[in-house]
Amino acid sequence: MSLGDEPGYGDTSRDDEGGYGGSGQTRTRLPDRGGDPYGGARRGRSSSRSLVTVVGVVVLLIAAIAFANRGGDDDSSSGSDSTNKTKTSATAPSGERPVDSKVAGIPSGFAHSEQGAGSAAANYGVALGSTGMFATDQRHALVNAVYAPEVAAARQSDLDKAYSSEGFLTNIGLNKDGSAPNGQTFVSRIIPVGTKVTSFSATNSTVELWYTSLFGLSGEGSTNPVSESWFTTTYQLKWINGDWKVADFTQKDGPVPVGRDQKASTADDMTKAVEEYGGFTYAR
């Protein structure tokens, strides 16, 4: 609370009688009082008030500095309040990098904790939703890096069939080899909005990833312009060889926000944005 919030503090408004703050007194400066508006008889009381005011200011400043320096200690000091902890833990940033290493260009070596599981789900979601999944060699590397070993082999065959299907590629406007037509740029990018760890143990974790997705072809003559979608993917993660790996996942639509009435960008602007703005390494 600032000093201005104290009752009566800073009240220097004059009343109709020429006084201050409704006191009915008139401040008259006398030459022989050395600048004391109330005369020598009141000097002791004025000094006392000044001392109290100075002490009050110092106390408030010390309290404000102490409060500011508390930083993020509120979480640890209120650990008994499980409700508040639940509300803040899902989105509170830790300020720490999630990992120090990468496999196939994907962050790896996540912490053996709820935060580590959430970070793994966000980063794996970005990888599995990237354009790399449409190129055979990159897809194999991504799948082997993200999935649990016993799951990767089985997934690999299914994914190869899905991503190399001529009908599928034609429907989204790509060539038979998964490349974009000349003069166009293929966009497939996931932007995580948040994660929620719904269950956690030393060996297994379930994480929901809410994200928005950009998908389509930017460029003149595109039959599948870049559009935005919203999904939530639930990942079943296992702790294997010092890292979290995907064992299974399910996906559902939404939550979807209300769209604003904004003018769509031109094909050139969209292509330029995709080429110039890179993605992120995600962590909470």
Residue pairs with C-beta under 8 A, 6 or more apart in sequence:
1 60
2 60
3 9
3 10
3 56
3 57
3 60
4 10
8 21
11 20
11 21
12 20
12 21
13 20
13 21
14 20
15 21
15 22
15 23
15 24
17 24
17 26
18 26
19 25
19 26
19 27
20 27
27 37
27 38
28 37
29 35
29 37
30 39
33 39
33 40
36 42
36 43
36 46
38 46
72 92
75 85
75 88
75 89
75 92
78 84
78 85
79 85
89 114
90 194
90 195
90 196
90 197
90 284
91 194
91 284
92 284
93 284
94 115
94 283
94 284
96 283
97 281
97 283
98 107
98 110
98 111
98 116
98 119
98 123
98 281
98 282
98 283
99 107
99 108
99 109
99 110
99 119
99 281
100 109
101 107
101 108
101 109
102 108
103 145
104 141
104 142
104 144
104 145
105 127
105 141
106 123
106 124
106 127
106 142
106 145
106 146
107 119
107 123
107 281
108 145
108 243
109 242
109 243
110 116
110 117
110 119
110 120
110 123
110 243
110 244
111 119
112 202
112 239
112 242
114 197
114 200
114 205
115 283
115 284
116 244
117 197
117 200
117 205
117 207
117 237
117 244
118 195
118 196
118 197
118 207
118 284
119 195
119 282
119 283
119 284
120 207
120 237
120 243
120 244
121 195
121 207
121 208
121 209
121 233
121 235
121 237
121 244
122 192
122 195
122 209
122 282
122 283
123 281
123 282
124 146
124 235
124 246
125 190
125 192
125 209
125 211
125 233
125 235
126 189
126 190
126 192
126 279
126 280
126 282
127 142
127 145
127 146
128 142
128 146
128 190
129 188
129 189
129 190
129 211
129 213
130 142
130 188
130 189
130 190
131 186
131 187
131 188
131 189
132 138
132 139
132 141
132 142
133 139
133 142
133 159
133 163
133 188
134 163
134 169
134 174
134 178
134 186
134 188
135 178
136 160
136 163
136 164
136 178
139 159
139 160
139 163
140 156
143 152
143 155
143 156
143 159
144 152
144 156
146 152
146 245
146 246
147 155
147 245
147 246
147 247
148 238
148 240
148 245
148 246
148 247
149 240
149 245
151 245
151 246
151 247
151 248
162 168
163 178
164 178
166 176
169 175
169 176
169 178
172 215
172 216
172 217
172 224
173 180
173 181
173 184
173 216
173 217
173 222
173 223
173 224
174 180
174 181
174 186
174 217
175 181
179 186
180 186
180 217
180 219
181 217
181 219
181 221
183 219
183 220
183 221
184 217
184 218
184 219
184 220
184 221
184 222
185 217
185 218
185 219
185 270
185 271
185 274
185 275
186 217
187 214
187 215
187 216
187 217
187 218
187 226
187 270
187 274
188 213
188 214
188 215
189 213
189 214
189 215
189 274
189 279
190 211
190 212
190 213
191 211
191 212
191 213
191 214
192 209
192 210
192 211
192 282
193 210
193 211
193 212
194 209
194 210
195 207
195 208
195 209
195 210
195 284
196 207
196 208
196 210
197 205
197 206
197 207
198 206
198 207
198 208
198 234
199 205
199 206
200 206
202 239
203 238
203 239
204 236
204 237
204 238
204 239
204 247
205 236
205 237
205 239
205 244
206 234
206 235
206 236
206 237
207 234
207 235
207 237
208 232
208 233
208 234
208 235
209 232
209 233
209 234
209 235
210 230
210 231
210 232
210 255
211 230
211 231
211 232
211 233
212 228
212 229
212 230
213 228
213 229
213 230
213 231
214 226
214 227
214 228
214 274
215 226
215 227
215 229
216 222
216 224
216 225
216 226
216 227
217 223
217 224
217 225
217 226
218 225
218 226
218 267
218 270
218 271
218 274
219 267
219 271
220 267
222 267
225 264
225 267
226 270
226 274
229 253
230 253
230 254
230 255
230 256
230 257
231 251
231 252
231 253
231 254
232 251
232 252
232 253
232 254
232 255
233 249
233 250
233 251
234 249
234 250
234 251
234 252
235 246
235 248
235 249
236 246
236 247
236 248
236 249
237 244
237 245
237 246
237 247
238 244
238 245
238 247
239 245
265 273
